């Protein structure tokens, strides 16, 4: 019988790697997306457990809104507020509510003794913080909406534009704040960023208020929409980093 000397066709290196990847993919569980992970955390932990201090947060938000209202009303006796001034005020101070609730209900929380215990739980404090700060941004946006609605009734401003301006300002600051929160360990660094945001806007407004206000008002709507969406994207990306942030006393 004749021996078949034909060569057996071996797969190429590329084909071998493809098959290996297929085997690995079938053997591994699919990694959940950021939003799936957030929903799972919400379902397993529960909103009431994540926000055990919801009453204090709500009180802080209401108090901050009241301070804003008193500031505007008290200064109205000595300063004639125009629509341009109101828009400047909105862009400059929209991040205040967000900063206040994040500062008191996350940064200061790290000083509590319970912080060490929370770092040993299934979801450590950084992962819970990602969920909380996402909700903080929603709370702040709604609180700003209430403030802007009140300002719209007191002054002749366009509510949709003012709210869009507020959202862009809020998420620009929030994205920068999360970056500092991740990479600057000191509390003073977070406070410095907040003061710098307020001071820079007040300085630009004071040095040439007409140019500053004209810049805010002459930017087309769609530009603010793009800025707001880009800032939201960066903000969510920074939140994702909380899920991979390692700590020797925490688990992922």
C-alpha positions, 0 to 999 in steps of 0.5 A, a space after each residue: 500500500 502506498 504511503 500518503 506523504 501529503 503534509 498535514 496543514 497546521 494552523 498559523 500563529 494567528 489562527 492559534 491565537 484566535 482559537 485561544 482567545 475564543 476558548 478564554 472568552 467562553 471560559 470567562 464570565 462577561 465583565 459587566 459594564 459600568 452601568 450594569 455594575 451600578 444597577 447591581 450595586 443599587 439592587 444588592 445594597 439598596 438606595 436607603 442603605 447607600 444613602 443612610 444620611 439622605 435626611 442630612 443631605 436633603 437638609 444641606 441642599 435646602 440650606 444651600 438653596 436658602 443661602 443662595 436666595 438670601 444672598 441674592 435678595 440681600 445684595 439686591 438692595 445695594 446692587 441692581 441685578 441685570 439678566 447678564 449678572 444673573 447668567 454670570 452668577 449661575 455659571 460661577 456658582 452652579 458647582 456650589 451645591 455639588 461641592 458642598 454635599 460631596 465635601 461633607 458627605 464623602 470627604 469628611 466621611 473618610 475621617 470617621 472610624 467607620 471608614 476602616 470597616 467600610 473598606 473591608 465590605 463587598 463594595 468598598 467606600 470608593 465603589 459606593 462613592 462612585 454611586 453616591 457622587 453620580 447621584 450627588 450630581 443629579 441632586 445638584 442639577 435638580 437643586 440648581 434647577 430650583 434656584 434657576 427657576 426662582 431666578 427666572 421668576 425674579 429676573 428676566 432670564 431665559 430658563 432653558 438657556 440658564 439651565 443649560 449654562 448651569 449644567 455645563 458649569 456643574 459637570 465641568 467643575 465635577 469632572 475636574 473635581 473628581 480628577 483632583 479627588 483621585 490624584 490629590 490626597 489632601 483635603 486642602 487640594 479639593 478646597 483649593 480647586 473650589 476656591 480657584 473656580 470661584 475666584 477665576 470666574 469672579 476675577 474674569 467677570 470683574 476685570 472685564 464684565 462685558 467681555 466675560 458676559 458676552 462670551 457666556 451669552 454669545 456661545 451657541 446653544 449647541 456648543 453648550 450642549 457639546 461642552 455639557 455632554 463632553 464634561 458628563 462623559 469625562 465625569 462618568 469616566 472618572 467615576 469608573 476609575 473608582 471601581 479600579 482604585 486599589 487600597 490595601 484595606 479594600 476589595 475590588 
